[in-house]
Amino acid sequence: MNYISKYYLAVLLLIFLLGCDTIKTKKNFPDLRYTHLPTLSLSVSKVEVINKYQPKFKKPNVESEFPILPSIALKNWFNDRLSALGGSDFIRATVLNASVVEVPLKRRDGIRGIFTRDQTERYDAVLSAKIEIFDSLGALKGTVFSKAKNSQTVAEGVTLEKRELIWFNMLEAMMKDLNRSLENQIRKYFKPWLT
């Protein structure tokens, strides 16, 4: 094998090894769907789903690293729970915020720091949504709004698998809060449209 062939082989091996180090393998997490819950059927012509939040792909934001994007989970809720049965009015369901910010935490110094497993990061997550009903001319007839927050710290040395499980559990808890809040508000404030 000549020098050039060895060089290319070494470069290819290095690229492969670097690629293996940066590949993020996600566990098979269940998709957060809400088809097991009763549909909220409304006498409207359509349900328009809008995502006003675009994930940021750089720190401190880490929502794009979640096993399921928070904005997708919220859009799934809109699509699974809201049903249009016909009418002149229409619904606009909007994802307003679906952010997760990583906050570095201070570690202990000295001897104590060596023997202590510190919490090294905190994840602050926010999910918010609004659902509006408009008449056929675009005049607003009703609005409901809900926001869910969750924060979780992780210890130093936590594996990627464990971190993703923490993130999934955070998102699932927030979606349960939003589900309860939005359903209660829809039943209260959208009563004329509920069938």
N, C-alpha and C positions, 0 to 999 in steps of 0.2 A: 504494500500500500504506500503510495507516494505521500509526500508532505502535504500537498494541497488536499488530497482525499481525507487524510487524518484531520486536517484543520476543519474541513466542512463537517465531518462526522462529529468532532468535538463541539462545534457550534450548534449543530442540530440536537445533540444530547443536552447541552446547556439550555437551549430553548425549551426542550421537552421538560426538563427538571424544573425550570422556573415556572412553566405553565402549570405543572402539577401542584406546585406550591400555592398558586394563586387561584386555582379552581375552587369555587365554592360549591360544595355538595350540600343540597338541602334535603332534609328528611321529607318523606311523603306526608305532609300535613293535610288533613282534610280541608277541602274548600269550604269556606264559611257560607253556607246556603241556608235559606229560611223557608223552604218549600214544605217543611214539616209543620209549620205554623199556619193557622187559618188566614186566608187571603182577606185583605181589607178591600172590599168591593165598593167602588164609588161610581155614582152616575155622572161620569165625565167622558169626553170623547177620546182622550188619550192621556198617558202618563209620559211626560218628557223628562228624561234623566240627564242632568248636566253635571260635569265635574269641573269646578272652578279651581281645584287645587292640583297643581302639578308637582309630583315628587321632585325633591332636590337630590341630586346625585353626588353631593359632597358633604362632608362633615361640617358642622355638627349634626346635620340632618341625616338620619339613618333609615327612614321609612322605606326606602327602595331596597334595603337589605332584608326586610321582613319576609318570612315565608309566603305571606299573602299581603299584597299592598293594602294598607288600610282603606284607601279610596275605593278599591275594587270590592272589599267586603261591604262597604256602605252602598255601593251601586247594586250589589247583589241583593241587599235588603230591599231597596226600592223596587227592583224587578220582581222579586219573589213575593213581596207582601202587598204591593199596590196593584189593583186591577181596575181597568176602565171598562165599565159596562155600557157606555153610551150616554150621550147628553151633549148639551151645547157648551158647557164649561170644559176646561182642561186643567191638568195638574202639571206643575213644574217642580221636580224634586232635585235639589242641588246639594252636592258635596261642597261645603264651604272650606273645611279644614280637615286635613288628614296627615298631620305632621308628627314626627317623632324626632326629638333632639337628644343627642348624647352629651351628657355633662360630665367632664372628668372630675373625680373626687380626690381630695388630698390624701396622700398615704402617710403613715407614721414613719418617722425617721429613727435612726439609731438601732440599738439592740432590740428594743421592743418591736420595731418595724420588721425585723428579720423573722421574729417568731409569731407575728400576727398576720392573719389573712385578711387584708383590708378589702372594703368595698371600693372598687376602683372607678366604676362608672354608674351614672344614674340615667335612666331613660324616661323622658317626660313626653307623654303622648297626648294628643288632643284630636278628637273627632267631633266635627259639628256639621249639622245639616239643617236645611229648611225645606218645607214643602208648602207650596203656594197653589191656590186655586184661582184661576182667571176665567172671566167670561169670554165669549167668542170675539169680543172687541179688544181684549187684552187688559180689561180693568180688573184689578186685584179684588178678590172677594173674601179671601181668608188665608191665613198663614199660621203654620206651626214651626217651632224651632227647638232644637235640642243640641246639647253639647255634653260630651263625656271626656273625662280626663283620667289618666292613670300614670303612676310613676313607679319605677322598680329599679333597685340597685342590683349590681352583680359583683361578685367577689373576684379578686385577681386570679388569673389562671383558669377562669371558667372556659369550658370547651365551646366550640361553635355550636355543637349540637344542643347543649344546655342553654346557650344564649338564645338560639332560635326558638326553643321551647318556651322560654320566658317571654319572648316577644309574642309568640302565638297566643299564650295565655292572657297577656295584657290586652291584645286586640279582641280576643273572645269576650273578655270581661266588659270592655267598653261597648262592644256591640250588643251585649245583653242589656246594658244600661240604656243605650239608645233605643233598642227595640221596645223596652217597657215604656220609656218616656214618649216616644213618637206615637206608639199605639194608643196610649192613654189620651194624648192630646188630640189625635185624629178622631177618636170616639167622642170626645167632648166638643171640639170646635168645628169638626166637619160633619156633624150629625145630619144636616139637611141633605148631604150627598151620599151618606152611607146607605147601602141597601142590604 
